[in-house]
Amino acid sequence: MRSVSESESNFSLSSSFSSPTFLKSFYQGSFGSMGSLADTRTLWSNGEGRKRTLSGCSSDSVSAPLNLRKVSWRQKIFLRVASPLNKPTSMQHPDHCDVMDLLPLSPRSFDPSLDPLASLLPTSGDTFTGKRPKRTAVHYRALWKTAIHQQILLLRMEKENQRLEASRDELHIRKMKLDYQEVGTCIKDVLAFWDRKLSVPGRAKVVPLDKEEVHNAISKGVPKGRRGEVWLLFSQQHRLRHRLPPGRHAPDTPYQDLLKQLTAQQHSILVDLGRTFPTHQYFSAQLGAGQLSLYNLLKAYSLLDTEVGYCQGISFVAGILLLHMSEDQAFDMLKFLMYDLGFRRQYRPDMTSLQIQMYQLSRLLHDYHRELYSHLEEHEICPSLYAAPWFLTLFASQFPLGFVARIFDILFAQGSEVIFKVALCLLSSHEGEIVECDSFETIVDYLKTTIPNLTHTQMEETISKVLDMDISKQLHAYEVEYHVLQDETVDAVLQSNNSDRLDKLEKTNNQLKKQNMDLLEKLQAARQKIQSLEATVENFLSRESKMKHMIRSLEQERQSYQKTIERMRTCLPPDALADVEMTHMVKPAQGPNGKAKPTAKKP
């Protein structure tokens, strides 16, 4: 018995099993305690030894090495699974543990023969007789393997719970996104058709679909829950049939790399976040999940397409995409709309494409609804006044989301001409009411407020008309016509500009000639004045020379006078010389005019 105990105490955990550290310490501590119990033979005979008897069912033996430290929540779960807790069946035997009292680990009825720990657990009689069953290293190894398997199962269950929680949150967000009234209902056959097309493997999706079959399916509806997948399928089919020229492809910068950069359009994007679907639950929360996703999408596209950057109206298009798919998928679909379907042309700074679209819509009204066209022209209402928001937001800013989603269904399948067909159907269906409006204000108010408030029946009728309409040839002819008229206008402007320029040049030439004559006259007068000034200067120079000569002669004369005075002084006697000096000292008073005042005569 002692040799067996020593071998058990020296048993070490196999390195072939990957187990948590706390499990290794747990079992090593348990095996060490078993060896110490085997050496103390006297404890098996008394009641205390019975309490300390090691058994697979006793929680005291399992928790003995963990009493000195805090038990983690993983260890608690493990102890409940690997070693069920003791449950006293009677007041007389509190230490009695009956395996049958434990709850089964599965919904099926408990079968001790199927329990992997049953062979290692003591029977009820062994607890009271004090006999300890013999256990070998194989038994403990089996027990250890079973515990490890249970721990792995618990970890898997924990991950599964986390995944279910995330899935539940995802389902809640998805339900919030799709919170709008659908236009039309999908029958079972249509649902089965879309399920078949969307369940096809990746390689099989590169096979082009039958256009007639897809058209019929779209006319019967698209399931709301799988609408994003259908749009992705349509984009793949379009790229199979239409290859863009090399210079018109979208840049290949990954979406996550774009999110790490800064955009100069940040202020404009942030301002428009609160204006995009403000009543929808997903976008209404300020800087909530919807607005953050919308900001990321618009920021990434503004960095991807530097020519367009960000333009008002793109936020509504991006919002519709985010309601039906993830950010990455919405970014890919936004690139598809802009580059493959060509919508980025209408968002360029010059907006030339939008002007062409307005001309095409006017021509459609002129050719197919002449009365309505004349009425709008009479009140000077151009299409850009009411239809520009329809084209820039793809009807998403003013119309119900269910109706807009149906427009997107057809748009991804048929292309940009769908916008013209929807606009034409809306105007034609309200032609009588618009003609009855007799002022500019009432017509504009009806176009902007009444038409978007469609009933469910009107939406279904509009979608049905759009599916049956084909105006691709007319749109192409109108676009060519626009460019021809533009060239003619440019030529006429050039010719008129040339004639006007010639007249301006002639007038300018005459003015220059007149200015030249005036300048010549002024030049002659200036020359004459210069000649007179030169003569005056010569006169002054001659006078200056004469004055200098006179000054020199006067200077010589003054010097001769001074010499004469000096000689006269030497000839005069001293008394006379003193009188002369006194006469020089006493000078006669002068008047205000510089003359000497006359002295008064004595009577």
C-alpha positions in Angstrom: 0.0 0.0 0.0 2.9 2.4 0.8 4.6 1.7 -2.5 1.5 2.5 -4.3 1.1 5.7 -2.4 4.7 6.7 -3.2 4.2 6.1 -6.8 1.1 8.2 -6.7 2.8 11.1 -4.9 5.6 11.1 -7.4 3.2 11.2 -10.4 3.8 14.2 -12.6 1.5 15.8 -15.2 2.1 14.7 -18.8 3.4 17.4 -21.1 1.3 16.1 -23.9 -1.8 17.8 -22.5 -2.3 21.5 -22.8 -4.1 22.5 -19.5 -4.3 25.7 -17.6 -1.7 26.4 -14.9 -4.3 26.3 -12.1 -5.3 22.8 -13.1 -1.7 21.5 -13.0 -1.2 23.0 -9.5 -4.6 21.6 -8.5 -3.8 18.0 -9.4 -0.2 18.1 -8.2 -1.4 19.4 -4.9 -4.1 16.7 -4.7 -1.6 13.9 -5.5 0.8 15.2 -2.9 -1.9 15.2 -0.2 -2.8 11.7 -1.2 0.8 10.5 -0.5 0.8 12.1 2.9 -2.5 10.5 3.8 -1.2 7.0 2.8 1.7 7.3 5.2 -0.5 8.0 8.2 -2.2 4.6 8.7 -3.7 5.5 12.1 -6.0 8.0 10.6 -8.1 5.4 8.8 -9.4 3.9 12.1 -11.1 6.9 13.7 -13.8 9.4 12.6 -11.4 12.2 11.8 -9.6 10.0 9.3 -12.9 9.1 7.8 -13.6 12.8 7.2 -10.2 13.2 5.5 -10.6 10.2 3.3 -9.9 11.1 -0.3 -12.7 10.2 -2.7 -13.8 11.4 -6.1 -17.1 12.6 -4.6 -15.7 14.6 -1.6 -15.3 18.3 -2.0 -13.1 18.5 1.0 -10.3 16.6 -0.6 -10.5 18.5 -3.8 -10.5 21.9 -2.2 -7.9 21.1 0.4 -4.9 22.5 -1.6 -6.9 25.6 -2.5 -7.9 26.7 1.0 -4.8 28.8 1.3 -5.6 31.1 -1.6 -8.6 32.7 -3.3 -10.6 30.5 -5.6 -11.3 31.9 -9.0 -14.6 31.7 -10.8 -13.2 29.2 -13.3 -12.0 27.0 -10.4 -15.4 27.1 -8.8 -17.1 26.0 -12.1 -14.5 23.3 -12.5 -15.0 22.0 -9.0 -18.8 21.8 -9.6 -18.3 19.9 -12.8 -15.3 17.6 -12.1 -16.1 16.9 -8.4 -19.8 17.3 -7.5 -20.5 18.8 -4.1 -21.5 16.7 -1.1 -25.2 16.6 -0.4 -26.1 15.1 3.0 -29.0 12.8 2.5 -29.9 12.5 6.2 -29.1 14.3 9.5 -27.5 11.2 10.9 -24.8 11.0 8.1 -23.8 14.4 7.0 -20.7 13.1 5.2 -22.7 10.7 3.1 -22.5 11.3 -0.6 -24.8 9.6 -3.1 -23.9 9.8 -6.7 -27.5 9.4 -7.7 -28.4 12.6 -5.9 -26.4 14.7 -8.3 -28.1 16.3 -11.3 -27.3 14.7 -14.6 -25.0 16.5 -17.0 -27.4 16.1 -19.9 -31.2 16.1 -20.4 -31.2 12.3 -20.6 -31.7 10.2 -17.5 -28.6 9.6 -15.5 -26.8 6.3 -16.1 -23.9 5.6 -13.7 -22.4 3.2 -16.2 -22.0 6.0 -18.7 -20.4 8.4 -16.3 -16.6 8.6 -16.9 -16.0 9.4 -13.2 -18.3 6.6 -11.9 -15.5 4.0 -11.8 -13.3 6.5 -9.8 -16.0 7.5 -7.2 -16.4 5.5 -4.0 -19.7 3.8 -3.2 -21.9 4.8 -0.4 -20.9 1.8 1.7 -17.2 2.6 1.4 -17.7 5.9 3.1 -19.0 4.3 6.3 -16.8 1.3 6.4 -13.7 3.4 6.1 -12.2 1.3 3.3 -10.3 3.3 0.7 -10.5 1.9 -2.8 -7.3 1.3 -4.6 -6.4 3.8 -7.3 -3.6 3.7 -9.7 -1.9 6.3 -11.8 -4.1 5.2 -14.7 -7.2 6.1 -12.8 -5.9 9.5 -11.8 -4.7 10.1 -15.4 -8.2 9.3 -16.6 -9.7 11.6 -14.0 -7.3 14.3 -15.1 -8.1 13.9 -18.8 -11.9 14.0 -18.0 -11.4 17.2 -16.0 -9.4 18.8 -18.8 -12.2 17.8 -21.3 -14.8 19.4 -19.0 -12.7 22.6 -18.8 -12.4 22.8 -22.6 -16.1 22.3 -22.8 -16.7 25.1 -20.4 -14.4 27.4 -22.4 -16.3 26.5 -25.6 -19.6 27.2 -23.8 -18.3 30.6 -22.7 -17.2 31.5 -26.2 -20.5 30.3 -27.6 -22.4 32.5 -25.0 -20.3 35.5 -26.1 -21.0 34.7 -29.7 -24.7 34.4 -29.0 -24.7 37.7 -27.1 -23.0 39.4 -30.0 -25.4 37.8 -32.4 -28.3 39.0 -30.4 -27.0 42.5 -30.5 -26.4 42.2 -34.2 -29.9 41.0 -34.7 -31.2 43.9 -32.7 -29.2 46.4 -34.8 -30.3 44.7 -38.0 -33.9 44.9 -36.9 -33.4 48.6 -36.1 -31.9 49.2 -39.5 -34.8 47.5 -41.4 -37.5 49.4 -39.5 -39.4 50.7 -42.5 -42.6 49.7 -44.3 -41.9 47.5 -47.3 -43.5 48.2 -50.7 -45.2 45.0 -51.8 -44.8 41.5 -50.4 -42.6 38.7 -51.6 -44.4 35.4 -52.2 -42.9 32.1 -51.4 -41.8 31.4 -55.0 -39.9 34.7 -55.1 -38.3 34.0 -51.8 -37.2 30.6 -53.0 -35.8 32.1 -56.2 -33.6 34.6 -54.3 -32.5 32.0 -51.8 -31.3 29.8 -54.7 -29.4 32.6 -56.3 -27.8 33.8 -53.1 -26.9 30.3 -52.0 -24.9 29.6 -55.1 -21.1 29.1 -54.4 -18.7 31.9 -55.2 -17.4 30.5 -58.4 -20.9 29.8 -59.8 -21.8 33.5 -59.1 -19.5 34.6 -62.0 -22.0 33.1 -64.4 -24.3 35.8 -65.8 -27.9 35.6 -64.8 -30.9 35.5 -67.1 -32.0 39.2 -67.4 -35.7 38.2 -68.0 -35.7 36.0 -65.0 -34.1 38.6 -62.8 -36.5 41.3 -64.1 -39.5 39.2 -63.3 -38.1 38.5 -59.8 -37.5 42.2 -59.1 -41.1 43.0 -60.3 -42.4 40.6 -57.7 -40.2 42.0 -54.9 -36.9 41.6 -53.0 -36.9 40.2 -49.4 -36.0 43.0 -47.0 -33.7 40.8 -44.9 -31.6 39.8 -47.9 -31.8 43.0 -49.9 -28.1 43.9 -49.3 -27.0 40.5 -50.6 -29.1 41.0 -53.7 -27.5 44.3 -54.3 -24.1 42.8 -54.0 -25.1 40.1 -56.5 -26.3 42.7 -59.0 -23.0 44.6 -58.7 -21.1 41.4 -59.4 -23.3 40.7 -62.4 -22.9 44.3 -63.7 -19.1 44.1 -63.5 -19.1 40.8 -65.4 -21.0 42.4 -68.3 -19.4 45.9 -68.3 -15.7 46.4 -68.1 -14.5 50.0 -67.2 -11.7 51.6 -69.2 -8.3 51.5 -67.3 -8.5 55.2 -66.4 -12.0 55.1 -64.9 -11.5 52.4 -62.2 -11.8 53.3 -58.6 -8.5 53.4 -56.6 -7.7 50.1 -54.8 -7.0 51.7 -51.4 -8.4 49.4 -48.6 -11.2 50.8 -46.5 -9.4 50.3 -43.2 -6.4 52.3 -44.5 -8.6 55.2 -45.4 -10.1 55.3 -42.0 -6.7 55.9 -40.5 -6.2 59.1 -42.5 -7.6 62.7 -42.0 -9.9 64.4 -44.5 -10.3 68.1 -45.3 -14.1 67.5 -45.6 -14.6 66.6 -42.0 -16.6 69.7 -41.0 -19.0 69.4 -43.9 -19.5 65.7 -43.1 -20.1 66.3 -39.4 -22.7 69.0 -40.2 -24.7 66.7 -42.5 -24.7 63.7 -40.1 -27.6 65.2 -38.1 -29.5 66.0 -41.3 -29.4 62.5 -42.8 -32.5 60.5 -41.9 -33.1 62.4 -38.6 -36.3 60.4 -37.9 -34.8 57.0 -38.4 -33.9 55.2 -35.2 -30.5 54.0 -36.4 -29.3 57.5 -37.4 -31.2 59.6 -34.9 -28.8 59.1 -31.9 -26.2 61.9 -31.9 -22.8 60.2 -32.6 -24.5 56.8 -32.2 -23.6 53.6 -34.1 -25.4 54.8 -37.2 -23.9 58.3 -37.4 -20.4 56.9 -36.7 -20.7 54.3 -39.4 -22.0 57.0 -41.8 -19.1 59.3 -40.9 -16.6 56.6 -41.5 -18.1 55.8 -44.9 -18.3 59.4 -46.1 -14.8 60.1 -44.8 -13.3 57.1 -46.6 -14.9 58.0 -49.9 -13.8 61.7 -49.6 -10.3 60.4 -49.3 -10.7 57.9 -52.1 -12.2 60.3 -54.7 -10.3 63.5 -54.2 -11.9 65.1 -57.3 -15.4 64.8 -55.8 -14.5 64.7 -52.1 -17.8 65.2 -50.3 -21.0 66.7 -51.8 -24.4 67.1 -50.2 -26.6 64.2 -51.2 -24.0 61.5 -50.9 -24.8 61.1 -47.2 -28.4 59.9 -48.1 -27.1 57.4 -50.6 -24.5 56.1 -48.1 -27.2 55.9 -45.4 -29.5 53.7 -47.6 -26.5 51.3 -48.2 -25.7 51.1 -44.5 -29.2 50.1 -43.6 -28.9 46.9 -45.6 -25.2 45.9 -45.2 -22.0 46.4 -43.2 -19.6 49.3 -43.6 -17.1 47.4 -45.8 -19.9 46.2 -48.1 -21.5 49.6 -48.2 -18.2 51.2 -49.1 -17.8 48.7 -52.0 -21.3 49.4 -53.2 -20.8 53.2 -53.0 -17.7 52.8 -55.2 -19.9 50.7 -57.6 -22.5 53.4 -57.7 -20.1 56.2 -58.3 -17.6 54.6 -60.7 -19.3 51.7 -62.4 -22.8 53.3 -62.8 -21.3 56.8 -63.3 -23.1 58.7 -60.6 -19.9 60.5 -59.5 -20.1 62.8 -62.6 -23.1 64.5 -61.1 -21.2 65.3 -57.9 -18.2 67.0 -59.6 -17.6 70.7 -58.8 -18.8 71.8 -62.3 -21.9 69.6 -62.1 -22.0 69.4 -65.9 -23.6 65.9 -65.7 -26.4 67.3 -63.5 -27.1 70.0 -66.1 -27.4 67.3 -68.8 -29.8 65.3 -66.7 -32.0 68.3 -66.2 -32.1 68.9 -69.9 -33.0 65.2 -70.5 -35.8 65.4 -68.0 -37.1 68.6 -69.7 -37.0 66.9 -73.1 -38.9 63.9 -71.8 -41.6 66.2 -70.4 -41.7 68.2 -73.7 -42.1 65.0 -75.9 -44.4 62.9 -73.7 -46.3 65.4 -71.4 -46.5 68.6 -73.4 -49.3 70.2 -71.3 -47.4 69.7 -68.1 -44.2 71.0 -69.7 -46.0 74.2 -71.0 -47.5 74.8 -67.7 -44.2 74.6 -65.9 -42.6 76.8 -68.5 -45.4 79.3 -68.2 -44.6 79.8 -64.6 -40.8 79.7 -65.2 -40.2 76.5 -63.1 -37.1 74.7 -64.4 -36.4 71.0 -63.4 -33.4 72.0 -61.3 -35.7 73.7 -58.9 -37.5 70.5 -57.8 -35.7 67.5 -59.5 -32.1 68.3 -58.4 -32.6 66.8 -54.9 -34.2 63.7 -56.5 -31.1 63.0 -58.6 -28.5 64.0 -56.0 -30.0 61.8 -53.2 -31.6 59.2 -55.5 -35.0 60.1 -54.0 -33.7 59.2 -50.5 -34.1 62.6 -48.9 -37.8 63.1 -49.4 -39.5 59.8 -50.1 -40.4 56.9 -47.8 -37.5 54.4 -47.2 -39.5 51.4 -48.5 -40.1 53.2 -51.8 -36.4 54.2 -52.0 -35.3 50.7 -51.3 -37.4 49.4 -54.3 -35.8 52.2 -56.5 -32.4 50.9 -55.5 -33.5 47.3 -56.3 -34.2 48.4 -59.9 -31.2 50.8 -60.0 -28.6 48.2 -59.3 -30.2 45.9 -62.0 -30.9 48.5 -64.8 -28.6 51.4 -64.2 -28.9 55.2 -63.9 -31.8 55.6 -66.3 -34.1 54.4 -63.5 -33.9 57.8 -61.9 -35.4 59.4 -65.0 -38.1 56.8 -65.2 -39.1 57.3 -61.6 -39.1 61.1 -61.9 -41.2 60.9 -65.1 -43.7 58.5 -63.6 -44.1 60.7 -60.5 -44.7 63.9 -62.6 -47.0 62.2 -65.0 -49.1 60.6 -62.3 -49.7 64.0 -60.7 -50.0 65.9 -64.0 -53.7 66.9 -63.4 -53.1 68.3 -59.9 -50.0 70.2 -61.0 -51.8 71.8 -63.9 -54.6 73.0 -61.6 -52.0 74.9 -59.5 -52.1 78.5 -60.9 -49.1 80.2 -59.2 -45.3 79.7 -58.9 -45.6 79.1 -55.1 -48.4 76.6 -55.2 -46.7 74.5 -57.9 -43.3 74.4 -56.1 -45.0 73.5 -52.8 -46.9 70.7 -54.5 -43.8 69.3 -56.1 -41.7 69.4 -52.9 -44.3 68.4 -50.3 -47.3 66.7 -51.8 -45.6 64.3 -54.3 -43.2 62.7 -51.8 -46.2 61.8 -49.5 -47.2 58.8 -51.7 -49.7 56.2 -50.6 -48.8 52.5 -50.6 -50.9 52.0 -53.7 -49.2 54.9 -55.5 -45.8 53.5 -54.7 -46.6 50.1 -56.1 -48.1 51.6 -59.3 -45.0 53.8 -59.8 -42.7 50.9 -59.4 -44.8 48.8 -61.8 -44.6 51.7 -64.4 -40.9 52.0 -64.0 -40.3 48.3 -64.6 -42.3 48.5 -67.8 -40.8 51.7 -69.2 -37.8 51.9 -71.5 -36.3 55.3 -72.4 -32.7 54.4 -72.9 -32.7 55.4 -76.6 -34.4 58.7 -75.8 -31.9 59.6 -73.1 -29.0 58.8 -75.3 -30.4 61.0 -78.1 -31.1 63.8 -75.7 -27.5 63.7 -74.4 -26.1 63.9 -77.9 -28.5 66.8 -78.6 -27.3 68.6 -75.6 -23.7 68.4 -76.6 -24.6 69.5 -80.2 -26.5 72.5 -78.8 -23.6 73.3 -76.5 -21.2 73.2 -79.4 -23.4 75.5 -81.5 -23.8 77.9 -78.6 -20.1 78.0 -78.1 -19.5 78.7 -81.8 -22.1 81.4 -81.8 -20.6 82.9 -78.8 -17.2 82.8 -80.4 -18.5 84.5 -83.5 -20.3 87.2 -81.6 -17.3 87.6 -79.4 -15.1 88.0 -82.5 -17.3 90.8 -84.0 -17.6 92.5 -80.7 -13.9 92.2 -80.3 -13.3 93.8 -83.7 -15.5 96.7 -82.9 -13.8 97.2 -79.6 -10.4 97.1 -81.3 -11.5 99.8 -83.8 -12.7 102.0 -81.1 -9.6 101.5 -79.1 -7.5 102.3 -82.2 -9.3 105.6 -82.7 -8.9 106.5 -79.1 -5.2 105.7 -79.3 -4.8 107.9 -82.4 -6.5 110.8 -80.7 -4.4 110.3 -77.7 -1.3 110.3 -79.9 -2.2 113.7 -81.5 -2.8 115.2 -78.1 0.6 113.9 -76.9 2.3 115.4 -80.0 0.8 118.8 -79.3 1.8 118.6 -75.7 5.3 117.6 -76.8 5.7 120.6 -79.1 4.5 122.9 -76.3 7.0 121.3 -73.9 9.8 121.8 -76.4 9.0 125.5 -76.8 8.9 125.9 -73.1 12.2 124.1 -72.8 13.8 126.5 -75.3 12.5 129.6 -73.5 13.8 128.2 -70.2 17.2 127.5 -71.8 17.3 131.1 -73.0 16.4 132.4 -69.5 19.1 130.2 -68.0 21.7 131.6 -70.4 20.6 135.1 -69.5 20.9 134.4 -65.8 24.4 132.9 -66.4 25.5 136.0 -68.3 24.2 138.3 -65.6 25.8 136.1 -63.0 29.2 136.5 -64.7 28.7 140.3 -64.9 27.8 140.4 -61.2 30.9 138.4 -60.3 33.1 140.8 -62.4 31.5 143.8 -60.6 32.1 142.2 -57.2 35.7 141.7 -58.0 36.1 145.3 -59.2 34.3 146.6 -56.1 36.5 144.4 -53.9 39.6 145.9 -55.5 38.2 149.4 -55.1 37.5 148.8 -51.4 41.0 147.6 -50.8 42.4 150.8 -52.5 40.2 152.9 -50.3 41.4 151.2 -47.2 45.0 151.7 -48.2 44.3 155.5 -48.8 42.7 155.7 -45.3 45.6 154.1 -43.7 48.0 156.6 -45.4 45.8 159.5 -44.4 45.8 158.3 -40.8 49.5 158.3 -40.7 49.6 161.9 -42.0 47.1 163.4 -39.4 48.3 164.7 -36.0 47.2 162.7 -32.9 44.6 165.3 -31.8 42.9 165.3 -35.1 43.0 161.5 -35.2 41.2 161.4 -31.8 38.5 163.8 -33.1 38.0 161.6 -36.2 37.6 158.5 -34.0 35.0 160.3 -31.8 33.0 161.3 -34.9 33.0 157.6 -35.8 31.7 156.6 -32.4 28.9 159.2 -32.2 26.6 158.5 -35.1 23.4 160.5 -35.8 20.1 158.8 -34.9 18.2 157.3 -37.7 14.5 157.3 -38.4 12.3 154.4 -39.3 13.1 154.8 -43.0 16.9 154.6 -42.3 17.6 158.4 -42.8 19.1 160.6 -40.1 16.6 162.6 -38.1 17.1 166.4 -38.4 18.4 168.0 -35.2 16.4 170.8 -33.7 17.8 174.3 -34.1 18.3 176.4 -31.0 16.4 179.8 -31.0 
